[in-house]
Amino acid sequence: MWKQKPSFRFEIDNFSEKKDIILSKTFVAGGCEWNLSAYPKGRVLADDHFSLYLDVANHTMLPTGWKRNVSFYFTLLNQSDKELCRSNIARCLVLDVKGTSWGFQKLFPLSKLQEKGVLEKDRLIIEVYINLIEADDGESRDVSEKQETVDINGFKVLASQVNLVRKIFSEHPDIAVGLKSKNQVLKTAYMNVLIGLINTLNKPSHNHSETELTKADSELSELEEVGFKLDWLKSKLEEVSLERKKADVYGNKVIQLEERVKNLEQMENKMKRKIVECFLERKKAKDDGSRVQTLEERVNYLEVVDSSTRMDSLTLKSKSGGVFLEKKKVDDADGSRFQQLEENVKNLEVIVSDLKVKLVEGKEKTSCDGFLLVDDDEVA
């Protein structure tokens, strides 16, 4: 096995839910562009196994006669980077217009991937290790494109890249002294990767994504492995990565502050609602207090009326008793006066009886609020 970092790392989330082919993004290894194509339910005649292939990316745009002589292998890992499977090494495969991809139809049994606890959080991770032996882009049909290239220290570069490449060799003259490959196509591809890497790292740090920096680290390692001396560029990458981490920390702090502001605003709105509720409750209590006071006054009034009525009744009874005493004192001979007094007594008794009835009726009459009501006419 080669002692190197993976050329590309491909993470598939919610693996058990995938059914159709899964294509990775395009990545660069050995100065050439590649893709991975994964079959989560296997290919025809191998639907019980996970299938995985390495593809030459954008092969329809390559010049006539292109080819790639490559060796590679795959590893499958879970969320904890525990190795589940390692493929055999595909050695010295020639990929060209007749065959643009190569891989393993039966890489790993699906039944094992489906076992409980094998894929943590249902995530499958694929790593591919590529050793490019030879790359040939064939003959370009565009003659004008050939005429636009310039040779700088053995590298064929486009006219638009001349100033940058000259500056690179001026500041770092030994950058390519240890370059192992003498293949012109590979050298051009490596220089294009180097130029792209420099342009990436020259961007403002806050514009770098984590994926972009991971790719930059992989490309830098690859360039060093083929013989480029890039300590200065590695320092730049570390500096950019550190700035990115600081930006992430600052961004997280901003997010936390925004969350706190949001929570405080929610608390403020909640307190405002509570204040309004308390105000309404206080107003309601005040209104209810006035209402209770009014009803209490009405009850007190009725009690006074009831007491007055009782006093009138006692007075009438007293008068009635006096009438009877006078009746005893009258002379039997004065019959007409006795008869008159007797009628008066009867009338007084009727009046007392009526008052009692009205008093009872007054107590039984209630308002809609459950309190006694007495008509002024009846009291009078």
ZAMARGU-4260 file (C-alpha; in steps of 0.2 Angstrom, whole numbers, plus 5000, padded with zeros to 4 digits):
<rodrens>
0) 5000/5000/5000 | 5006/5018/4996 | 5011/5029/5011 | 5000/5044/5007 | 4985/5053/5011
5) 4969/5048/5002 | 4967/5057/4985 | 4949/5060/4989 | 4936/5057/5003 | 4918/5055/4999
10) 4905/5055/5013 | 4887/5049/5010 | 4874/5053/5023 | 4858/5043/5025 | 4865/5029/5015
15) 4851/5017/5019 | 4839/5029/5010 | 4849/5030/4994 | 4843/5020/4979 | 4850/5027/4963
20) 4868/5030/4958 | 4878/5043/4968 | 4891/5054/4959 | 4904/5063/4969 | 4910/5080/4965
25) 4925/5082/4953 | 4942/5081/4961 | 4960/5082/4955 | 4973/5069/4958 | 4989/5067/4948
30) 4985/5083/4939 | 4970/5075/4932 | 4951/5076/4935 | 4941/5062/4942 | 4924/5057/4949
35) 4918/5042/4960 | 4902/5034/4956 | 4894/5023/4969 | 4879/5011/4968 | 4871/5009/4985
40) 4860/4995/4979 | 4873/4987/4968 | 4873/4986/4949 | 4865/4973/4937 | 4869/4955/4942
45) 4876/4962/4958 | 4862/4969/4968 | 4867/4961/4984 | 4883/4971/4984 | 4889/4989/4985
50) 4897/4994/4969 | 4910/5008/4967 | 4920/5015/4952 | 4933/5028/4948 | 4929/5038/4932
55) 4939/5050/4922 | 4929/5067/4924 | 4924/5078/4909 | 4931/5065/4897 | 4920/5071/4883
60) 4930/5087/4883 | 4947/5079/4882 | 4957/5079/4865 | 4957/5064/4854 | 4969/5051/4859
65) 4969/5054/4878 | 4973/5041/4890 | 4977/5038/4909 | 4988/5024/4916 | 4983/5023/4934
70) 4983/5012/4949 | 4971/5014/4964 | 4961/5006/4978 | 4946/5010/4989 | 4943/5009/5008
75) 4926/5010/5016 | 4924/5018/5033 | 4910/5022/5046 | 4907/5038/5055 | 4921/5034/5068
80) 4933/5031/5053 | 4933/5012/5057 | 4939/5003/5041 | 4925/4991/5035 | 4933/4986/5019
85) 4948/4988/5008 | 4948/4984/4990 | 4962/4975/4980 | 4973/4987/4971 | 4968/4990/4953
90) 4986/4990/4945 | 4991/4999/4929 | 4974/5001/4922 | 4973/5011/4905 | 4958/5022/4904
95) 4954/5030/4888 | 4939/5034/4876 | 4935/5015/4875 | 4934/5013/4894 | 4932/5029/4905
100) 4930/5021/4922 | 4935/5005/4931 | 4930/4998/4948 | 4923/4984/4959 | 4905/4977/4955
105) 4905/4967/4971 | 4915/4978/4983 | 4906/4974/4999 | 4890/4964/5004 | 4875/4975/5007
110) 4869/4964/5021 | 4884/4968/5031 | 4882/4987/5028 | 4864/4984/5034 | 4869/4976/5050
115) 4864/4986/5066 | 4879/4997/5072 | 4890/4995/5057 | 4885/5012/5049 | 4885/5025/5063
120) 4872/5038/5060 | 4869/5030/5043 | 4885/5038/5036 | 4896/5029/5024 | 4914/5036/5020
125) 4924/5032/5005 | 4942/5035/5002 | 4951/5033/4986 | 4970/5031/4984 | 4977/5035/4967
130) 4994/5033/4959 | 4995/5041/4942 | 5008/5032/4932 | 5005/5041/4915 | 4993/5054/4908
135) 4992/5058/4889 | 4980/5071/4883 | 4983/5066/4865 | 4983/5078/4851 | 4972/5094/4852
140) 4962/5099/4837 | 4964/5117/4841 | 4981/5123/4833 | 4979/5141/4840 | 4979/5134/4858
145) 4996/5126/4855 | 5003/5142/4849 | 4998/5151/4864 | 5008/5141/4876 | 5025/5146/4882
150) 5040/5136/4889 | 5046/5142/4906 | 5059/5131/4915 | 5053/5115/4906 | 5034/5119/4909
155) 5022/5122/4895 | 5010/5136/4901 | 4997/5147/4894 | 5001/5165/4889 | 4989/5171/4903
160) 4999/5161/4916 | 5017/5167/4911 | 5019/5181/4923 | 5013/5171/4938 | 5024/5156/4933
165) 5039/5167/4931 | 5036/5175/4948 | 5035/5158/4956 | 5052/5153/4949 | 5059/5170/4953
170) 5054/5169/4971 | 5057/5150/4973 | 5070/5144/4960 | 5072/5127/4967 | 5053/5123/4967
175) 5054/5110/4954 | 5071/5103/4956 | 5065/5087/4964 | 5051/5084/4952 | 5051/5065/4947
180) 5040/5065/4932 | 5048/5070/4915 | 5031/5068/4906 | 5026/5085/4898 | 5008/5082/4900
185) 5009/5078/4918 | 5021/5092/4921 | 5008/5104/4914 | 4994/5096/4924 | 5004/5098/4940
190) 5008/5116/4936 | 4990/5120/4933 | 4986/5112/4950 | 4999/5123/4958 | 4993/5139/4950
195) 4975/5135/4955 | 4981/5131/4973 | 4990/5148/4974 | 4975/5157/4967 | 4964/5148/4980
200) 4975/5153/4995 | 4977/5171/4989 | 4958/5174/4992 | 4952/5183/5007 | 4952/5170/5022
205) 4933/5172/5025 | 4930/5166/5007 | 4937/5149/5010 | 4926/5135/5014 | 4931/5120/5024
210) 4929/5108/5009 | 4940/5120/4999 | 4954/5120/5012 | 4953/5101/5013 | 4955/5100/4995
215) 4970/5112/4995 | 4978/5102/5008 | 4976/5086/4998 | 4983/5095/4982 | 4998/5102/4992
220) 5002/5084/4998 | 5001/5077/4981 | 5012/5090/4973 | 5025/5087/4987 | 5025/5069/4984
225) 5029/5071/4966 | 5044/5082/4970 | 5039/5100/4972 | 5046/5110/4986 | 5032/5119/4994
230) 5036/5124/5012 | 5032/5142/5008 | 5015/5137/5002 | 5012/5125/5016 | 5015/5140/5028
235) 5002/5150/5018 | 4989/5136/5019 | 4992/5134/5038 | 4990/5153/5040 | 4974/5153/5029
240) 4967/5138/5039 | 4970/5147/5056 | 4962/5163/5049 | 4947/5152/5044 | 4946/5145/5061
245) 4946/5162/5069 | 4933/5167/5057 | 4923/5152/5062 | 4925/5156/5081 | 4920/5174/5078
250) 4905/5169/5067 | 4900/5157/5081 | 4901/5171/5093 | 4890/5182/5082 | 4878/5168/5080
255) 4877/5166/5099 | 4875/5185/5102 | 4861/5185/5089 | 4853/5171/5098 | 4854/5180/5114
260) 4847/5196/5107 | 4833/5185/5099 | 4829/5177/5116 | 4830/5194/5125 | 4817/5201/5112
265) 4806/5186/5115 | 4807/5189/5134 | 4804/5208/5132 | 4788/5204/5121 | 4783/5191/5134
270) 4785/5204/5148 | 4775/5216/5139 | 4761/5204/5137 | 4762/5200/5155 | 4761/5219/5159
275) 4746/5221/5148 | 4737/5206/5156 | 4741/5213/5174 | 4734/5230/5168 | 4718/5221/5162
280) 4716/5211/5177 | 4718/5226/5188 | 4705/5235/5178 | 4694/5221/5179 | 4696/5219/5198
285) 4693/5238/5200 | 4677/5236/5190 | 4672/5221/5200 | 4675/5230/5216 | 4664/5244/5211
290) 4650/5232/5206 | 4652/5223/5222 | 4651/5239/5232 | 4635/5244/5222 | 4627/5227/5226
295) 4632/5228/5244 | 4624/5245/5245 | 4608/5238/5238 | 4608/5223/5250 | 4611/5235/5264
300) 4596/5246/5258 | 4585/5230/5257 | 4590/5226/5275 | 4585/5243/5281 | 4569/5242/5272
305) 4566/5225/5280 | 4570/5232/5297 | 4558/5247/5294 | 4544/5235/5289 | 4546/5225/5305
310) 4545/5241/5316 | 4529/5246/5307 | 4522/5229/5310 | 4527/5229/5329 | 4519/5247/5330
315) 4503/5241/5322 | 4502/5226/5334 | 4505/5238/5349 | 4491/5249/5342 | 4480/5233/5340
320) 4483/5228/5358 | 4478/5246/5364 | 4462/5245/5354 | 4457/5229/5362 | 4460/5237/5380
325) 4449/5251/5375 | 4436/5239/5369 | 4436/5231/5386 | 4433/5248/5394 | 4419/5254/5383
330) 4402/5254/5390 | 4391/5239/5384 | 4378/5252/5381 | 4389/5261/5368 | 4387/5247/5355
335) 4389/5257/5340 | 4407/5263/5345 | 4412/5246/5350 | 4407/5240/5333 | 4417/5254/5324
340) 4432/5250/5334 | 4431/5232/5330 | 4431/5236/5311 | 4446/5247/5313 | 4455/5233/5321
345) 4451/5221/5307 | 4457/5234/5295 | 4473/5236/5304 | 4476/5217/5304 | 4473/5217/5285
350) 4486/5231/5283 | 4499/5221/5293 | 4496/5205/5284 | 4498/5214/5267 | 4514/5222/5273
355) 4521/5205/5278 | 4517/5197/5261 | 4525/5211/5252 | 4541/5210/5263 | 4542/5191/5259
360) 4540/5195/5240 | 4553/5208/5241 | 4566/5196/5248 | 4562/5183/5235 | 4564/5194/5220
365) 4582/5193/5214 | 4591/5203/5201 | 4601/5194/5186 | 4617/5196/5197 | 4609/5186/5211
370) 4605/5200/5223 | 4588/5206/5230 | 4578/5219/5221 | 4564/5229/5228 | 4552/5240/5219
375) 4551/5258/5226 | 4532/5258/5224 | 4531/5242/5235 | 4542/5249/5248 | 4532/5265/5249
</rodrens>
